[in-house]
Amino acid sequence: MKNSKQNISFSDASSTPWMKRALILGQFFLIIFVYHLLKDLKDTLVITSSEAGAQVIPFLKVWVILPFAIFMSYLFSKIYQKFGREKTMYFFVILLLSSYALFAFCLYPLRDQLHLESLADHLTSLLPKGCKGFIAMVSFWIYTFFYLAAELWAMMILTVLFWGYMNETTSSQQAKSFYPLCVFVGNCAGILSGQTSHFLCHSLMDILSWQETLQLIVLIVIVCGITIMGINRLLSLSDVPSLLQQSKSQQSKKSAPSLTFKESLLCIFQSQPLFCIAALVVGFGLTSNLVEVVWKETIKSVYPMPQAYNAYVNQLTSIIGILAVCMSLFSRWIFQAVNWSKVALLTPVSLFITSFCFFFAMQLPEEYLSPFASLFNMNSLYFIMILGSVYYVLALTAKYTIFDMCKEMAFLSIDASERMRAKSVIDSAGSRLGKSGSSCLYQVLLITFGSTAGHISIVGITVVLVIGFSIIATKKLGRHVNQHQQASYPFVEAVA
C-alpha cells in the first residue's frame, strides 16, 4: 500500500479536480495578464507613432485584422486536425512570442530605417486627406505588424484554444460554478496587468527609456508565454476526457445536423429572441468601436508621448478589473434581487447616458464647456477625455460581467435546436460584424470629411441611435426571458 502511494506520478496528482482547476486558473490568469499588456501596448504604439493617431485603427481592422483572422482560422483548422490541441497550442504561442521578440529587439530599434517615408510621401500626394490612417498603416508597417500579432493573441490563444479546451473538458454542470471563477481570476489579472505596465511606464519613466520599457514588457510576455506552455504540458499529461464526455461528444456529432451558414443566419432572422440577441452583440461591437476611436484621439492630445499614454490606459485597465471583480462578487445577488430585464438594461442605459454626455461635450462651444470643466479643476480637453474614459470603463466592465452573463442566460431561454444553430454565428460573427462595420463607416467618413473632427456629430448620432435600438431590443428580449424564467423558476434560481 505504501509503495503504491509512493509511485503516484505528478500526472496522477494533477488529474484530481482541485489540481486541474488550479492549473487551468493559473493558465487563464497568465493568458489574460498577457492579453491586457498587449492590448494597451498595441494601441499606444499605433496611435502615438504618427499624425494619423487613432484614425489608423479603422483601416487596421478592415485591411489587416479581418483577412488575417480568416487566414489564421484556416491555418488553425489544418494544424489542429493534423497535430491535435496540445501541439497546436505550442505552435501558435511560439509563433506569437517570436513575433513579439522580433518586433521589440530587432524591428523597433531599427524603426527609423525601416519606416517607408518615401512611400508615405508618394501616397500622401495621391490619396485624399482622410486616408492618412491608411498611409500610416502602410508606412509604419512595423507597428501594423505588432498590432496584428497582439490581436491574434486574443483571437487564437484566448478565444479559440483556451475556451475551446474549456468547452471540451468541462460539463455544463461544472461550468455553472467554474466559469464565474475563471471570470473572477481574469479580472484580477487585469488589475495586476494594469499596475505592472503603469509602474514600468510611469514610476520608472526617469530610469528607463520608452524602448527599454517596451522591451521589458515584451520580456514579461515571453516569460508568461513559456509558463503557459509548461502548464499546457502538465494538463495534457494528466487530462484524459472521461468516457461519458467522449460518448456525449460522439452522440452530439452524430445527432447534430450539418447546418450551413445561410441556414443558421435564417434561423436568427426567423426568431425574435435570437434576432434581439444578435442585435445586442452587433450593436455593442459597433458602438464601442465608434466611441473608442474618437476617445483615443483625445487621449493622444492630452498624452502625446508613448509612456504617458500607456500609463494612463494602464490605470483604466486596473480600474476596469477592480470594478469587474466587485461586479462579479455581487452579480449573484443582483440576479436574485431583480429580474433579467432590469439587470440587462443596466448596460445599454448606462452606455446611452455616458456616450451622450461625451459627444454632447465635444460639440459644445468652448465658452460653454470651459466654465463647467473648471468646476472640476480641469481644462475642456481633459474633461472630454474623462467623460470618454467613464464610457470606456463602464463598457468594458459591463462586457466582462453583466452583458456576457445576460447574453448566456438569454440563450438558455431559447429552444435547444434553435440555440445550437444560432449561437456559434452570433458569438463568432456578431462582434466581428459590429467592429468591421464601424471601421468601414469610419473609413467612409474620414475620406469624406478628411479628419475625425469633421464627423464627430455623425458618429455621436449613430452611437446614440444604435444604443437606443439596443435598449428596445433588450426590453423585447426581456419579455421572452422573464416568461421562460417564470415557467422554470427553480432552474433559473440555480443559474442565478
N, C-alpha and C positions, 0 to 999 in steps of 0.2 A: 504493500500500500504506500509506503514511504517512497519507494523507487518511482512508482507511477506519478506521485506528486512532484518529485524532483525532475522528472523527464518532461514536464509540461513546457512546451515551447512558447515563445512570445506570441506566435500566431494564435495559439490556443487561448492565451490570456486576452489578446486583443479582440477575439471574436465574441467575448462577453458583451452584453448590451452596454454597460457603463463605459467600458474601454473604447468600444467602437464609436459611441456617441461623443466621447471626449476627443477622439481623433478627428471625427467629422467636424465638430465645432471648432477645433484648432485650425483645421484646414480652411474652413469657411471664414474664420476671423482673419487669417492671413490674406485670403483672396480679396476680401472686402477692404482690408487695410491697403493693399496694393492698388486696388481699384480707385480709391479716393486719392491716393498720392498721384496716380497717373492722370486722373480726371482734372484735378486742379492744375497740374503742371502743363498738360497739353493746351488748355485754354490760355494759360499765361503766355506760353511761347508763341502761339499763332496770333494772339491779339496784340501783344506788345512788340512784335517783330517789325511791323510795317505801319504805314499811314492808313492802310485799309482797316485796321483794328478788327472789331467783331464782324465786319462785313464779309470777311473771308469765310466765316463758318457756314453760311448757306451754300456756298459753292463747294466747300469740302464735303458736306453731307450728301449732295447730289452727284457730283462728278467723281468723287473718290470713295467715300464710305459705302454708298449704295452698291456700285458694281463690285467692289471688293468683298462686301458682305455676301453677295450672291456667289462669287468665286470661292470664298472660304467655306461656305456651306457645302458646295460641291466637293471641295477638297476633303472636308471633314468626312463626308459620307464614304468617299473612296478609301481613306485611311482607316476609318472605323471598321468598315466591312472586312478589310484585309488583316488588320493587326489587333483589333479589339480596343476596349476603352482605356486600359492602362497605358499601352504604348502610344495611343492617340494623345492622351494627356501629356506624356513626356514630349512628344513631337511638338505640340503647339506651345507648351511652356518654354521649351528650349528655343524654339523659333522666335518667340516674342522677347525673351530675355536677351537673346543675341542681338535683336533689333535695337533694344534699348541701350545696350552696351555700345553697339556700333555708333549710334547717334551721339551718346554722351562723350565718348572717349576718342572718336575719330571724326565724325561729321561736324559736330558743334565747334570744336577748336579750330576747324578749317572753314568756318561758315563764310568768312569774307571772300575766300577764294572760290567757294562752291556756289554762292548765290549767282543767279543768272541775271545780272544787272543790265547787260546789253539787250537781252531778250525782253526784259521788263520795259525798257525804253521803247523798243520796237512795238510791243503790244500796246503801250500807252498811246502811241501815235495812231494806231489803227482802231482800237476799240473805244466804245463810249466811256464817259467818265464813271458811270455806275459799275463798270467791270473791273474796278481796281481790286476788288476782293478776288476775282478770278486771276488777275495778274499776280497778286501776292501769293496765291496758291501755287502758281507755276514757278515763279522766280525764286521764292523762298521754299524750294522743294524739300529741303531737309526737315523743316518744321511740319510740312504736309506729311512726310514720311513718319515722323514721330506721332503726329495726331492720329494717323491711321493705325499704327501699331498699338497705341493706347486704347483706341476704340475697340480693337479686336480682343483685348484682354476681357472687357466686359461681355462681349458677344460670345467668344469661344470658351474661355475658361470659366466664367461665372455662369452664364445662362445655359450654354449647351452642355458642357462637360460636368460641372458640379451639380446643377439642378437636374440634369439628365440622370446622373448617378443616384441622386436622392430619390427620384421618382421610380427608379428601377428596384431599389433596395428597401424602400420604406412603404409599409402598408398604409391604407387610408386611415386606419385607427391610430397608428403610431404618429402619423402626420399631424393629427389634431393637437398633440402635446409637444411634438418635437419641432415642427416648423416655426411656431411662435418663439421657441427658444433660439432657433437659428437667427430669426429676425432681431431678437434682443442682442445676441452676440455680434451680429453685423453692425448694429447701431453703435455698440461700444467700440468696435473697430474704427468707425467713422470719427468718433471723438478723439481717439488716440492718433489717428492719421492726421487730423487737422492740427492738433497740438504739436505733433512731431514736425510737420512742414513749417508751421508758424515759428517754432523755435529755431529751425535752421535758417529760415528766410529773414526773420526779424531780429531775434536775440543775437544771432551770430553774424549780422549784416556787416559789422565793422571788422570781423575777423576773416570771413570767407567772401570771396568774390562770387558773382552770380554763377559763373561757370563751375567753380568748385562746389557751390551749393547744389547745382544741378547734378553733378557727378556723384555727390554724396547721396542724394535722393535715389538715383538710379542704382547705386551700390546696395542701398537698403532694399530696393525692389528685387534685385538679383538674389540677395540672401533669403528673402522671403520666398521667392520662387523656388529656390533649391530646397528649402524646408517643405514647401507644398508638395514637391515631387517625392521627398522622403516619406511624408505622411501618406501619400498616394500609394507608395510601395507597401507600406505596412497594412493599409486597408485591402490592397489587392491580395496579399498573402493570406489574410485571415477571412476575407469576406467571400463566403460561398452562399449564394442565394438558396433559400430553403426550397424544398421540393414543392411546398404549397405555392410559393411565389412563382416558381417556374411553371407549374401547371396552370395557374391563373393567367400568366403571360401567354402561354400557348393557347389557352382557351380564348383569350381576348383576340389573339391574332387570327384564330380560325373563325370566330364568330363575327368579328368586326368587318363590315362590308368595305370594299375598296371604293373610296369616295374621291371624286375629282375635286379640284379647287373650285370649279364652277358650281358643282352641286353643294359644296359647303357654303359658298357665298350666297347661293339662292336660299339656303336654309335660314341664313341670318336675316335676309330681307322678308321672308315669309313669317317670321316670328317677331312680334313686337318686343318682348323682353330681350331677346338676343340683339335685335337692332338697337335697342336703348343701351345695352352694354357696349356694343361696338361704337356707338356714338360717343359714349363717355371716354373710351380708350383713345379713339382718334382725336376727340376734342382736347383731351388733356395733353397729348403729344403735340398737337398743333399750337395751342395757346402757350404752353411752357416754352416752346422753341421760339415763338414770336417775341415774347416778352424778354427772354434771356439775351437775344442779340442786341436789343435796344439798351437793356440794363448794363450789359458788359461794356458797351461803348461809354457809358457814364463812369464806370469804374476806371477804365483806361484814362479818362480825362482827369480823374482825381488822383489816380496812382499810375503814372505812365511808366515807371520803372518796374522791371520784372519781379524783383524781390518784394517790393511793396505790394504789387498787385497780387502775387501769390500768397503773401502773408495775410492779406485781407480775406481772400476767398477761403483760405485755410481756417480762419476763425469762424466763418459762416458754416463750414463743414462740421466743426466741433459743436456749434450751436444746434445745427440740424440733428446731429447724433444725440445730443442731450435731450432735446425735445422729443425725438423719436423713441428714446428709451423710456421717458416718462409716459408717453402716449401708449407704448406697448404695455406698461405696467397697469395703466388704467383702462385699457381697451376692453378687458373682460367686464369690468364694472359698467362701462358705458353701454355696451351692447345689452347688458341685463337691465339697465335702468330705462332705456328708451328703445323705441322700435327701429328697424333698419332704415326707414326713410329719413328720420331725423339725424341719424348718425351719418348716412351717406350724403346728406345735404350740407354737412359741415365743410366738406372740401370745396364744392363749387361756389357756395355762398361766400366763404372767406376769400377765395381767389377772385371772385367778382368784385368785392369791395376793395381789396388791395390793388388789383390791376387798374380799376377805375381811378383810384387816388393817384397811382403812379403816372398814368397817361394824362390825367387832368392837370397834375402839377407841371408836367413837361410842356403843356400847351398854354399854361398861364403866363401872361406877360411878366417880365422881371419885376416891375414896380408893384405888382400884387403878390408875387410869390416871396420876394425878399423879406418883407416885414413878418410874414408868417414863419419863414425859416429862421429868422433871427430870434423868435421866441424860444427856439430850441438851441440857441447859440451855434447855428450852422449857417453857411452860405447856401445859396439856392442850389448849386450843383451837387453839393454834398447831401443836402436834404432830399433831392430827387434820387440820388444813389441809395440812400437809406430806405426810401419807400420801395424801390425795386428790390432791395435786399429782403425786406419784410415779405414781399410776394414770393421771392425765391425760397426763403426759409420755410414758409408755410406750405408752398407747393411740394417741396421735396419731403418735408415731414409727413404731410398727408399721403404722398405717394408711397412712402416706405411703411406706412401703418394703416390708416383708416381706408384710403382709397383701394389698396390691394385687397384688404380683408373684406370690404363691402363687395368688391367685384367677385371674389371667390364665393361668398355667401349667395350672391345673386345667381351664379352659375348653378349652385346646389338646388335652387328652387325651380330649375328647368328640367324637363324630361330628359332622362339619361341619353336616349338616342339622339335628340337634338343637340344636347350639350357636347356629345362626342364629335359630332360633325362640325360644330362651330368654334369650339374653344381654341383649337390649335390655330385656326385662321385669325381669330380676334387677337390672341396673345402674340402671335408672331408677326402678322401683317398690320394689325391695327395701329400700334405705336409707331412703327416704321412709316406707315402711310401718313400719319399726322406730322411727323418730323420732316419727311420728304416733301409733303405738301406745303408746309410752312416755308421750307427752304426754296422751293420753286416760286412761291409767291414773293419772297424777298428778292429773288433774282430779277423778277419782272419789275418790281418797284424800284430797285436800285438802278436798273438800266433806264427806266423811265424818268426817275427824278434825279438820279446822279449821286445821292447821298442819303444817309439814314434820316437826317433832319427833315428832308423833303417829304417823307411819307409817314411820319410818326402818327399823324391823325388817322390815316387809313389803317395802320397796324392796330392802333388803340381801339378803333371802332370794331374791327374784325375780332379782336380778342374779347371785347365785352359782349358782342353778339354771340360768339361761339360758347362762351361760358354761360350766357343766359339760356341758350339752347340746351346746354348740359344740365342746368337746373330743371328745365321742363322734362328732359329725358329721365332724370333721377326721380322726379315725382311720379311719372308714369310707371317706371320700373318698380318704385316703392309699393305701389298698389298691388302689383303681382307678388312681390316678395312677402309683403305683410300677410296677404291671403294664404300663401303657402306656409308661412310660419304659424299662423293660427290653426291651420289644418294639421300640423305636425309639431306642436309646441315642445314635446319632450326632446325631439331630435335637435331643434333649434337651440334649446337651452344648453344641450351638451356642446354644441358648436360654439355658442357664445361664451 
